Amino acid sequence: MLILGLLLLAAAGAFTGLVIADNLPGGPEYTVSVLGQDIATMNTLAIFCSGLALALIFCAGLSAVASTAAHRRRQRPRTHATHPDGPGR
């Protein structure tokens, strides 16, 4: 689950970075391109909705990573180190 969460985080971040970098010189154009390939032509509402979907995917990945880390912390056996002179020292 940790690997899947990290993969979702990395994929969402990479896709967002590529889309922003490829569309900086644009203007009022709404053609989305990644790595020089035109993916879609979108209106303002479609761009807003795709941003929401991308944010939800990112949050799902972040949630998977956080829950896996919490689960691993709970499953680790705890060892209590004692001082050689006795407890409490």
C-alpha positions as CSV (number, residue, x, y, z in Angstrom):
1,M,0.0,0.0,0.0
2,L,2.9,2.3,0.7
3,I,4.4,1.8,-2.7
4,L,1.0,2.4,-4.4
5,G,0.5,5.6,-2.4
6,L,4.0,6.8,-3.2
7,L,3.3,6.0,-6.9
8,L,0.1,7.9,-6.9
9,L,1.8,10.9,-5.3
10,A,4.7,10.9,-7.8
11,A,2.4,10.4,-10.8
12,A,0.1,13.2,-9.8
13,G,3.0,15.5,-9.1
14,A,4.8,14.7,-12.3
15,F,1.6,15.1,-14.4
16,T,0.8,18.4,-12.8
17,G,4.4,19.7,-13.3
18,L,4.4,18.6,-17.0
19,V,1.1,20.1,-17.7
20,I,2.0,23.4,-16.1
21,A,5.4,23.5,-17.8
22,D,4.0,22.7,-21.2
23,N,1.2,25.3,-21.0
24,L,3.0,28.3,-19.6
25,P,3.4,30.2,-22.9
26,G,-0.2,29.6,-23.7
27,G,-2.7,32.4,-23.2
28,P,-6.4,32.1,-23.8
29,E,-5.9,28.7,-25.4
30,Y,-7.4,25.7,-23.7
31,T,-5.5,23.0,-25.5
32,V,-3.8,20.8,-22.9
33,S,-0.5,19.2,-24.0
34,V,2.0,17.0,-22.2
35,L,5.4,16.3,-23.7
36,G,4.5,18.0,-27.0
37,Q,1.3,15.9,-27.5
38,D,-2.1,17.6,-27.5
39,I,-4.3,15.6,-25.1
40,A,-7.6,17.5,-25.1
41,T,-9.2,20.8,-25.7
42,M,-11.0,21.9,-22.6
43,N,-13.3,24.7,-21.5
44,T,-12.9,26.5,-18.1
45,L,-15.3,24.1,-16.3
46,A,-13.5,21.0,-17.6
47,I,-10.2,22.4,-16.5
48,F,-11.6,23.1,-13.1
49,C,-13.1,19.7,-12.7
50,S,-9.9,18.0,-13.9
51,G,-8.0,20.0,-11.2
52,L,-10.4,18.7,-8.6
53,A,-10.0,15.1,-9.8
54,L,-6.2,15.5,-9.7
55,A,-6.3,16.9,-6.2
56,L,-8.5,14.0,-5.1
57,I,-6.0,11.5,-6.6
58,F,-3.1,13.3,-4.8
59,C,-5.0,13.2,-1.5
60,A,-5.8,9.5,-1.9
61,G,-2.1,8.8,-2.4
62,L,-1.2,10.9,0.6
63,S,-3.8,9.2,2.7
64,A,-2.4,5.8,1.7
65,V,1.1,6.7,2.6
66,A,0.0,8.2,6.0
67,S,-2.2,5.2,6.9
68,T,0.6,2.7,6.0
69,A,3.1,4.7,8.1
70,A,0.7,4.7,11.0
71,H,0.0,1.0,10.6
72,R,3.7,0.2,10.6
73,R,4.3,2.2,13.8
74,R,1.5,0.3,15.6
75,Q,2.8,-3.1,14.4
76,R,6.5,-2.6,15.5
77,P,7.4,-4.5,18.6
78,R,8.4,-2.1,21.4
79,T,11.6,-2.8,23.3
80,H,12.2,-1.1,26.5
81,A,15.8,-0.5,27.3
82,T,16.7,-0.6,31.0
83,H,19.6,0.9,32.6
84,P,22.2,-1.6,34.0
85,D,21.9,-0.1,37.4
86,G,18.2,-0.9,37.6
87,P,14.9,0.7,36.6
88,G,14.4,4.5,37.0
89,R,18.1,5.5,36.5
